[in-house]
Amino acid sequence: MGKIIRLDAKCLQLIELLSYDMNPKKEETSDLLELNSNQLGYCIKKANFFFETQNIKNAISEKDGLFQIKTEAKRWFYINHNNIKMALYSLPREERIRLAAIYTFHTEYLSLNHYISLFEVSKGTLLKMLQYVRKLAEEYNLQLEYTRTSGYMFEGSEMQQRQLLLDMLDYFYMRYSSIWGISEVFPFSEEKIRRSYEVIENLEEKLNIRYSDHELEVLAVFRLYIEERIQKGLLINEKNFLSHEIEKTDIYKVVRKDNYDILRSDHKYLGEIIYFSLLLLTADMESGNGEISILFSDILEYAKEIVSFFEEKACVKFESFEDATKAIYWQLVSAYFSMVYKFSRFCVWGIQEKASENSEVFGEIYNLTEKALESLEKKMRKKIPKRNRKSIALLMTMLLNYSSKRETRNLKAVVICPHGLITSRILLEQLENIFPEVIFKGACSFREYKKMEEEVDLIFTTDVLNTQKRQIVIGGGWEKLNREKLRQKVFLNQAGDFESNGYKKTDLKNKGEYSLSSLLTLDKIQLVESVSDWKEATLICGEMLLKTGDIEKEYLEEIIKEYDFQSPFCVFSGNLVIMHCGLLKYVNRLCMALLKVTKEVLFGEEIAVHIVIVLGTPNRVDQIKAVQALSLLAKNEQDIKKIKGSSVKEEIIEVLRKYE
C-alpha cells in the first residue's frame, strides 16, 4: 500500500462530486453535502489547501454560479482515490469513541501514545475520549483497564468483548456502507482480510447460501480477530451454549470440517466452533437455497405461511414459491437462533443517512411483515429481532417487485369518478392501455359500485372513497397519466395495509427514480466479446437509448465530442466508465444503457475497462443523483467482479437489484 492520504469526510465527498464532472450550483452542493453556506466555503478552503500540498493551486473555484475543479485535480483524484482515507480526527465524537473501542482489540501492546498517533489529537483530548470508551464498555459489563505490562485492554467476559467488537464493526459498516475506510485500525493486512473473504465465500458455496455484502465484509474481519484471540488462549467455553441444535446444522458440520481444521482434535476448542457456527446462523442472508433441515420443520411451515400471506395480500403469484419460502426460512432460522441463544447483533435501524426515507420506501411492507410474523411470535412468546424483521421486509419488497413484472393472477378493477360518469369512462380508456393485464369491470358511479355483485380487487378513483376496498387515487393532472409510476403504484405497492376507510396516505413511495435495476432493463444491456475502441463502445450503448427514444442523436454526438481521452475522470474503480454530457435538452427522460465487454477496452492511455454505461438525464438534479447512484456500484468491487464475469443479461440484473 502507498502512503495513506488524509481528507476530511465532507471534503472527500465534495472532491468526489466535482470529479464526476457535474459542475453543480452552490445551492445544489450545499443540499447534497448537508452543509450551510459558511460550512461549504470552509470545506472548499480545506480542499484547496489539500490540493496545494499536491502542487495543484486553486483546484476548486466558482464561475458563473457553478463550481468547477481543475483537470489535473480530477486526474490526481482518479489515480489516488483508492489510497484516500478519512481523517479520523474529523469524525464526530461518537464515531471516534467507537473507533477507539475497535482499536483497543489490537493484537499488540497499546499505550496512550498509540491512540494519540492514530487520532492525531492532544493527550487531554485523548484522555477524555477514553473516558467515553470506558462508559461504552460498561454497557457491555466490561472494564477498560491499563497496566504497564499489558497496556490498554478490555477486561470481562470473552463473549461480551466479542459482542462489543462485532457491534462496533456493524456500526461503521452501516454508517459508511463499508469498513475499509477505517481499515488502518485493524491489525491485519488488506491481503489477509481478502483471504478471509474467500473463506466465508467458500462456506457460502458449500452451503448454497449467500450472505449480504454487509455480513461478508464484517464476518471476514471479525473472523480474523477471533483467530487472534484463540491464539492468545482467549477462548469461548462450550458450556455457554445448549449446543445440541447447533451441532445438527449443516453450517456447524462445514465449520468443524473446513474452517478450523487445526482445532478439530482438541475438545477445548469446541466452544469456538459452536460460537462461529452460531455467528453464521444468525448472520443476515440475502438468499438461501441450501438443504432445509428437518430439525426446523416448524420454522419451514411458518415460512410457507408468510409467503402465502404475502401472495394473498399482494395479489401476486411468486415465480417460485419454493425459492421464496427458502429465502424466508433462512431469515427465520437466523431469528430463531438469535432469540434462543440471546445472540443479538447491533441493530442500526435509522442510523444510516436518509434512514427515515428508506423506512418510508418499504414502510407498509414492513408493517405487513409484522402482521405475518404474529403467529410465530405468539408461539415463541418473543418478538422477532428488529434486524430480522427488517431483512424479511426488504426481501419481500424485492420478491414483490420481481413477481409483479410476471403477474399471473389477473387483477379485477373498476373505475369510479365521483364527478361524473363521462370522466370515469375517459379515465377507463387510458387505464386499459396502461394495464392490459388487468380485467376492468367498467366505469361507474360510487352508488352503482355499491350495488355491484361481482367482487373486484381494486378501485381506480380521482377522490378518496369511503370503502375498505383497496384504492388507487389518481389526483390532479390525470389527463396525462405517468405510465411507469402508476404501474409501480399498482404492482410494487400493492401489499399495503390499509386503514378502515380503505386509504392510507403513507402508500409506498416510488422505489426510486435512480434505481439501477429499474433503469437498466434487459433492453438496455448488451454483452459483447470485444469492440474496436471506446467510441464504438459508447455508440453501442447510445444506440440502445436512441432506439427507445430516450435521447436524441445530438446527445450521443456531444458525448463523444466532449470526452477527453487524456483525462478520463469519468472512469470509476478502473473497471467502469460513465459517459454523459451537458446537452440535457436532447434527453427525453432519465435513462441508462450498459455494455459489458469481455476483452477490455481503453478509455485512457493506460486505463482499460470492461463496463461502459451511457447516462442521460433531463435535468441537473437527476444528473447528479444518478451518477452518485452509479458510483455506489462502482465502489463495490465484488459486484463489479460479478458483472465482469456475467455471461447473460439476467446475471447483471440480479446484481443491480440491490441498488434500489
N, C-alpha and C positions, 0 to 999 in steps of 0.2 A: 504493500500500500504506500501511496505517496503521502506527503505531509498533509495533515488534516487542516483544512481552511475553515475558520470560524466566521459565521454570519448570524446576526440576529434573525429569529424566525420570520418576522414580518418583512425584514429587508430581503430575505431569501425569496419570500412569496412575491414581493414587488419585482425583483430581477427576473424571476421565472415568468411572471405575467408579461413583462415588457419583451422578454426574449421570444415570446410567441408571435412577435411582430403585430401586436394588437393596436399599439398606439392609443390607449384608452384616454378618455377625458378625465379630468381631475375628480369630478363627482363620481364617475364610474369606479375609479380606482379606490376612492375612499370607501364606497359601499362594499366592494369586493374584499378589501382588506380589513373592513370594520374599523377604520381609523377616522378621527376628525381631521380637519384641515391642518391644524398645528402638528398633530402626530404624524400625518403623512409627510409634511415638509421636513420634519426631523428625520423620518425614515429615509427620505431621498438624500439628505445630507450625509447620513451614515453610510448609505450605499455608495455614494460618490467618493467618500473618504476611503472606503474599502477598495474601490477600483483604482484609486490613486496609488495604493500600495502595490497594485499590479501594473503600474505605469500607464494607466488609462485615465486621462483627465476629463472632467465634465462628462462622464459616461451617460448620465441621465439628465435630460433637460426638458423644458416645456416650450412648445412652439404652437401658436395659434390655438391655445387651449387644449392641446394634446400632448401627452408625454411620449418621449421617444428615447431610445437607447442606441448608442453608437454600435456600428457593425463589429468593431473589434471587441467590444464588451460582450456582444452576443456570441461571437466566436470563442472568446475565453470561457464563457459560461458553458457552452456546449462541450468543450474539451474537459473542463474541470468539475462539472456538476456532480459527478459520482464521488468526488473527494470532499464535497462540502458537507459540513456538519453544523447543526445549530449550536450557537454559543450557549453553553449550559448555564452561564451566569445570567443570561437574558430570559430564562424560563420563569414562569410565575413561581412564587414561593412554594405553593403546594406541590408543584411538579419537581422542584429541586429537592424537597424533603423525600419524596418517593424515590427519586433517583439516588439519593444518598443511601436510602434503605437497601436498594439493589446493590450498590457499590460495597456495602458492608458485608455482603456474601462473597467478597473477593477471596480467592484461594490463598492469598499471601497476607503477611503481617500488614496491618493498616495503622498508620499513625495520623495525627492531626494534619501533618504536612501533606500527606497523600490526598486528603479531602481538599485542602486549600489549593493544591496544584491542579486538581481536577476541575474545581468550580471557579477558580481564579477570583477568590474573594478574600477578604481580610480574616484574620484569626477570630476577631469579635463576631463578625457575621457568621462565620462557620460554627462557632460555639452555640450561637442562638439557633442555627438550623438543626444542630444535633439534639438540642432540647426538644424540638418538634419531632425528630426521629424517635426519641425516647417515648414521647406520648403516642406516636403511631404504633410502636412496638407493644405498648401496654394494652392497646386494643386487641392484641393477639395473645395476651397474657405472657408477654416476653419482656426481657430487660436488655437494654443496650449497655454493655459493660466495657470497661477499658482496663487492661493490665499492661505493664511494661513488657512482659514476655510474649503476650498474645495480641496486643493491640486492641482495636475496637472489634467487637463481635456481639452477636445476639446470644442470649442465654435463655434456655427454656425448652419446652417440648420440641422435638425434631419435627413432628407433624405440623405444629403451629408455625415453626420457622419456614418450612416449605410452603405453607399456606400464604404466609406474608409475601414471600418471593414470587409465587405464582400470581397472586393478586396484583402485585406491582407491575409485572410483565404484561398482564391483561390490560391494566390501566393504560400503559403507554401505547400498546397496540391500538386500543380503541380511541385513543386521543389523536394519534398521528397515522393510523392505518398501516403502521409498520413499527418495528422496534430497532430497525437498522440505524435510525437517527441517533440512538443512544448507545450504539454498539461499543463505544470506547470505554464504557463502564464494565463491560464483560471481560472476564479473564481468559477469553478464548479467541483464537484467530478466526477470521472470516472463513477460511478453508475448513477449519474444524466444525464450524456451525453448518456449513453446506454439507459436510459428510453426515452430520446428524440429521439434516433434512432427508437425506437419502435413506437413512434407517427408518424414519417414520413413513416415507413413501413406500418402502419395501413392505412394511407392515400393512399399509393400505392395500397394496396389490395382493398380498396373501389372503387378506380377509375380505377382499372385494368390497371395500368401503372407501369413502373419500371424506377427509376432514376439511373443514373450511380453511381458507388461507390464514385466517387469524390463528386457528389451532395449530396448523402446520408450523408456522413461524415461532409461536410461543413454545410449543412442545419441543421443537428442535433445540432451542436454547435451554429450556428448563431441564431437559434430559441430561445435558452436559453438566449442569450444576449438581444433579443427582449423582452422577458418576463421580464427581469430585468429592462429594460428601461421603459416598460409600468408601472411597479410597482412604478417607480420613477416619473411617470407623464410625461415622455418624449415621447409624442405621435405624430403619423402621422395624419395629418388632411385630411379627405376625399376630401377636395377641391383641393388637389394636383392632383386628378385623374378625368378623364372623365370616370366614373365607370360603365356606363350602359352596356358595352360589358362584362366587368369582372363579373358583378353580374349575368349574364345569363349563366356563365360557370358552369359545374359540380364541378370543383375544388373549386370555391367560395362557392357553396352550402355546400360541405362537410366541408370546413374550418369553415364556420359560425356555422354549426351544431355541429361539434365534437371537433374541435381543440381549440376553445376559448369559451367554454360554459359560463364561468363567465362574458364574455363581451357582450353576446347577448342582454341583456336587456337595455343596455345603448348606446344611439346613438353616444356618443362621441368616442366610440371605433370602429366605422365603418371604419375609415381610416386604422386602424391596420388590420382589416380583409381583406380589399381590398389590402393592402400592401403585406400581407403574401400570399394571393392568386396570386398576380402578381409575387411574388418571385417564387412560384411553377410553374406558367405558363411559365416563362422564363427559368426555370432550364433545364439542359441537360438530356433528357430521352434516355435510352438505347432501350426501346421498349414501345409501347403503343397500346393496343388493346381495350381500353375503348371506350365507345359510342362516335361517332363523331357527334358533334353538327351541326345542320343545319345552325347555326349562321355563320359558316365559310365554307359554301358550295363552295365559290370561291377558298379557300385555298385547299379544298379537290380535286377540279378539277386540280389545279396546281400540287398537289402531284401525281395524276394519270398520268399527262403529264410527270413528271420527271421519274417515274418508267418505262413508255413506252419508253421514250428516252433511258434509260439505257438498256432495253431489246433489242432494235434495234441495238444500238452501240456495245453491248457485245455479240450479237448472243446467248442469253440465254432466257429461259422462267422461270421466278421465280416460285417456287413451289406453292406459294400463292400470287397472285397479290394483293389481298385484304390486307393481312398482311403487305406486303412491302409498300403498299400505306399508311396504318395507321401509320407505323413507320416514314415515310417521313412527313406525315401530322402533327404529333406532333412536329417534328423539325421546320416545317414552322409556326405552331402556336406560338412556342417559339420565333421565329424570328419576327413574326408579332407584338407581344406584346412588345418585346424589342425595336422595331423601333417606334411604335405608342406612347408608353409611355416613350420613351427615358430612358428605364430602362436597362442600359448597365451592363455587367459583365466584369470583368478584363480579357482581352484576353492574355493568356500566350503562345501564339504561339511562339515556338522556345526557350522557357525558360528552358525546361527540358533537361537533359543530352541526348546527341545524338539526339537532336530535328531535326537537319538538315537531319540526316539519316532517321528519322521517316517520315519527309515530302517527302523524295525521294521514300520511300516504297509505298506510295499511291499518289504520286505527280500527275500522269497522271489522276487518277480518280478525284482528287481534281480539276484539270483543266477542266475536263469534267463536274463536278458538277457546276462549274461557268457558263459554257455554258448552262446547263439545267435550271439554275435559271434566265437567262437573261430576259425572257418574264415576269416573276413575278416582277423582279426588275424594268423593264421598266414601268409596270403598277403602282407600288408603288412610282416610282421616287426616290428610295433609294436603296443602296446596302444592301444585307442581311448581318447581322453581321458576322464577320470572324469566331467566335466560332461556329455559327450555320452551316456555310459552311463547316467547318472542321468536325463537327459532322455528317453532311449528307454524306460527302465523306467517313468517316470511316464506317458509316452504309452501304453505297453502296458497299464498299470493302468487308465487311463481307457477305452481301447478295449475291454478285457475287461469292465469294469463296464457299458459301454453295450451290448455284444453279449450279455452274459449275460441281459439282460432281453428279448432277442429270439432266444433259443436255438432253433436249427433242427435241431440234431442231438440226438436223444433219448438221454439217458444210460441205461445199464443198471446196475441196482444190486441188491444183496442185503442182507438184514438178518440180523445174527448177534449173538446174545447168549449168551456162554459160560455164563450162569447158568440157562439153560433155554429150551426152545422156546416155552413159553407166553408168556414175557416178550417173546421175539422177535416173536411174532405180534401182541401188543398194540402194540408199537412200530411194526410194519409198518403197521397201520391208521392210526396218526397220521401217519406219513410219507407215505402215499399221499394223504392230504388236503393235506399241505403241499406236496408235489411232484407235481402232476398230470401234468407233462411228463416225469417220469422213469418208465422201464419197470422195475418191480420184479419180480425173478425169485423172489420169495417170501422166507420166513424159514426159516432152517435153523441147524444147529449148525456149528461150525467144521470138525468132522470131515466133515460132509456137504458143506460148501463145497469142501473139498479134492478131493472126488470129482466135482464139477460139471464137465461137459464144455463148457458154454456160457460164453463169456467175458463178464465184467461190467466196467464202468468204475470202480465204487467200491463200498465196503462201509460200511454204517452199523452201528456196534457200540457196546456200552457199555463195552468194555475194549479196550486196545491188543492187536492180534493180531500174531503172528509171520508176516507176509506182506509181499511187496513191492507188493501192490495198494494203491491209494490208499484211505485210511480216513477216515471222518468219525466221530470218537469223541464219543459223547454221554455225558457224565458223570452225576453225581448230579442228581436232580430232573428226569429225563427224562419223568416222567409229565405235566409241564406244559411242553411244548416251546415255545420262543420262535420263532415262525414266521419273522419277518424276519431275526433273527440267524442262524438255521440256513440259510435260503436264501442269505444273504450268504456264509456259510461254504462252501457248496457251489459257488455260481456265481461269486462275486467272488474267491474264494481258491483256485480250482481249478488255478491254474498253478504250484503249489508244486513244489519239487524235493525229493523225499522220500528219506530215508536207507534203508539196506538193510532195515531192519525195517518199512518202509512207513509209518513215523510220524515226524513231526518236531514237536517241541513249539513251535517258532517258526513255527507257522502264521501266515499273515497275520492281523493283528488287524482287528477291525471298522473300516471306513473312517472311523468317527467318528459318534457319535450326534448330533453337531452339524453334520453335513454338510448344507449347504443344498440340494444337488441331490437328496439322498435324502428330505428333508423336504418340499420344495416341488415336488411332483409335479404332473402335468397336472390332476388333480382338485382341487389346492389352489391353482390360479392362475386368475384371471379378468381379462379385458381389457374395459373399458367406455369409452364416449366421455365420459360425464360423470355426476356424482352431485349431488344437491341440497345436501348438506353433509357434514361429517366424520362425523356419526352414521351416515348411510346407507352411507358407505364402510366404516366399521367393521362395520356389520351384515352387509354383503355378504361380507366376509372371515370373520366369525364363523359365518355360515350354512354355509360350506364345512366348517368344523370340527365344527359341530353335526351335519351330515349324515353324517359319517363316525364320529360317536360319540367324537371326540377330547376334546371339552369338554361341559360341561352348560350350560344356558341361563343359570344364575345367574352363571357366569364372565363371559359376554358382557355381561350386565346391569351387573355391577360395573365392568367396563372403562369403559363409557360414564358410569357414575355418578362414577367417580374422576377422569376426565380433566379437567385444568384448562386451559381454552381460553386463559386469561390467561398461563399459564406452560408453554408446550409443550416441556418439557425432553426429551420422547421423540422430537423431530424431529431427524434427523441430516442434516447437509450440505445443508439446505434443500430436499431432494427426497424424502426417505424418512422415514416415521414408523413407529415400532414400538409397537403398542398391547398392553398386558398389565396384569395387576393381581395383587394379593397373595392372592386366594382360590384357593390351589393345590389345595384339596381338591375343587374342581369340575373339575379337569383329569385326564383318564384316562390320558394319555400325552403325551410330548413331541411338539409339533405346531406347524405354522406354516401360514398361508394368505396369499397375496399378491394384491393388487388393483392393476392398472395403470390409471390414469385419464388419458385423453388431455388433457382440459381440467382444469387444476389445481384442487385443492380446498383451501379454507382450513382449517388446523389451528391457527391462531392469528390474532390480529388482523391481522397483516401477513405471515403465513407461509403460503405455498402449496406443496403437494407434489403429486407425480404417482404416488408409490408408497406403498401402505399395506400393512403387514404386521401381522396379529394373531398373537401368540405365546402358546402355552400350555405350561406346564411343571409337572410334578407335584411338584417339589422345588426347593429354593433353589439347589443346585449347578447343576442343569440350567438354571435361570432365568438365573443369572449368565453361564454359559459360552455359552448360546445367544445372549444379547444381545451378548456380545463377538464371536461369530462373525458376527452380522449387522452389527456396527459395522465390520468389515473391508470388507464390501461397501459400506457407506455411505460409507466414506472413499475408495473408488476411483471417481473422477469419470468415468473412461472407461466403466466397467461400468454405472454409474447412467445415463449418457447412452444406452448401448445398450438398457437395459431401457425407458427412457422412449420410445425410438424404435421399440420392437418392435411388430409387427403380429400376431404369432401366439405362442402359448404356448411353442412349441418354441424360439423365439429367446431367450426368457428362460431356459429350462432350459439352453441352450448356454452362456450367461453364467455361470450358477450352478455349472456343472461344475468350475470351477477352485477353488471353495470347499469342498474335501473335508476 
